[in-house]
Amino acid sequence: MTFEPVPLQLLERGYLSVMRIRAAIGWLIVGLAAAGTEVFLYWRTEISPGLVAGPVILLGLTSVIFFVPRRWRRWGYAFTDRELHVACGWLVRTHTVVPVSRVQHIDVSQGPLERGAGVATLSLHTAGTEKSLVVLPGISRQRAEDIRDAIRGRISDAPW
């Protein structure tokens, strides 16, 4: 038996904006904490302004501008009528294959950022305990609903 690799599709481009906004919000919180720390240290020791917050802001900007697109490009998925493939990761690459027959519950969700970018998240709950939730973010709402409906059709056709 030979294994044929399945060609993976990239996530929707709109999800890159969602990832950037989420990263920017996270770095904003870290930047505010760094600025507060800097104000406290300046008050106690009179350190130079920007010594703490400057590197944090630079790292945050670098992350949002350069690292987020690299993370986005590392995501991929494919749906064959029998299984869903989800691959992600840079240092540790994970390729999850979910047989349709193992799916017990399917969710399609959209938060406010995802709605604005025109993307959705498909969540598959499978039998088992470890890795029983497989999440595929950043696909179009229509594609997520099509995959959900195809899986639901295959589940209802399966003999019990």
N, C-alpha and C positions, 0 to 999 in steps of 0.2 A: 504494500500500500504506500503510495507516494503522496506527499503533502503538496498541494498546489497553493502557493501564496495568493491571498486575496488582495487585489488592488484597493487601497484605502483612499477615501475622499477626505479632503480637508474640511474643517468646520467652516461655517459661513463667515464671511469677512466682518459682518456686523458684530460677531462675538469678540473680535479683537478690541473693538471699542468698549465693550462691557468689561473685558479683562483689564484694559487700561484704566477705566474709571474706578474699578474696584481696587486696583493697585494704588492709584493716586489717593483714594480715601484712606487706605491703610498707611501709606507713607505720610499723609497729612497728620494723622494721629501721632505717628512716631515723631514727626517733625515738631509738633506742638509740645510733646513731652521733652524733646531735646532742647527746645527753646526755653521751656520752664526750668529745666535743669541748668541751662546756661545762665538764666537770670539769677537763680539761687546761688550758683557758684560765683557769679560776678559780684553779688551782694556780699558773699562771705570772703572771697579771695581776690576780687578784682581782676579776673582773667580777661584776656582779650575777647571782644565780641566776635562771634562767629566760630569760635574754637570748637564748640560742641555741635551747634546746629548746622554749621556750614557743611561738614562732611556728611551729615545725615541727609541734608537737602540734596547734595550732589549725588549721593547713592540712590536716593528716591527718584530723582530725575533720570538717572542712568537706567534704573530698573524699569520705569514706565516707558521710556523711549526705546531702549534696546532689548531688555530681557523679556518683557511681556510678548513682543512679536515672536521671539524665539520659542517661548512656551506654546504659543498659539500654533505655530507651524509643526510642533511635535504631536499634536492631536490628529487622529484620523479614525475613520469608521467605514464600515461596509455592511450592508444588509443583503444577505442572500435569503431566499425564502425559508431556509432551514436554520439559519443562525445569524446572530449579530456580532460583528467584530468591533471592538473598541481598543484603540492603541493610544498610549500617551507616555510621556516621560522623556527626560533627556539623559540624565545619568543612569537612572534605573528605568529602563523601557519596559512597560507593561502592555501586553497584548492579551485582552480578555475575549474569549469566544463564548457566547451565550447561546446554547441550543434553544430553539423556540419551544421545544417540548418541556424544558425546565422552568419556563416563565410561569409565575403564579399571579402576578399583579403588575400592571403597567400604569405609569403616571406620565402625563405631559404637563409641564408647568412653565410659567413665565412670571418673572418678577418685573418690577417697573423698568429697570435698566434693560432687561431682555426684550420687553415689549417695545420699548423705544428703538431698539436696534433690529427688531424684526426676527428675533431668534427665540428658541425654546429649549427646554431641557427634557430629555426622555429618560425616565427612571424605570429600570426593570428589577423586580423583586423575584428571586429564584428560590427553588427549594434548597435547603441546606442552611448552615449557620455562618460559616466563614465566607466572606465575599458574596453574600447573598443579595447585595444591592449593587447594581451596575448602573452608573450614571453617564449619560452622553449629553453634554451641554453643547450649545452653540449650533444647533441645526435649525433650519427653518421650521416654523410651526406646522406648515403643511406637510413637510417631510416627516416630522415627528408623528403627526396624526396618521399618515400613510403607513408608517412602520407599526404603530400601535394597532391599527385596524388589521393589517396583514397578520400580525402575531395573534391577535384576538381571533381571527378567522381560523388560523392553524390550530389554536388551542381548542376551539369549539368543535373542530373536525377530528381531533385526536380521540381514539377509543380509550375508555377507562376500564 
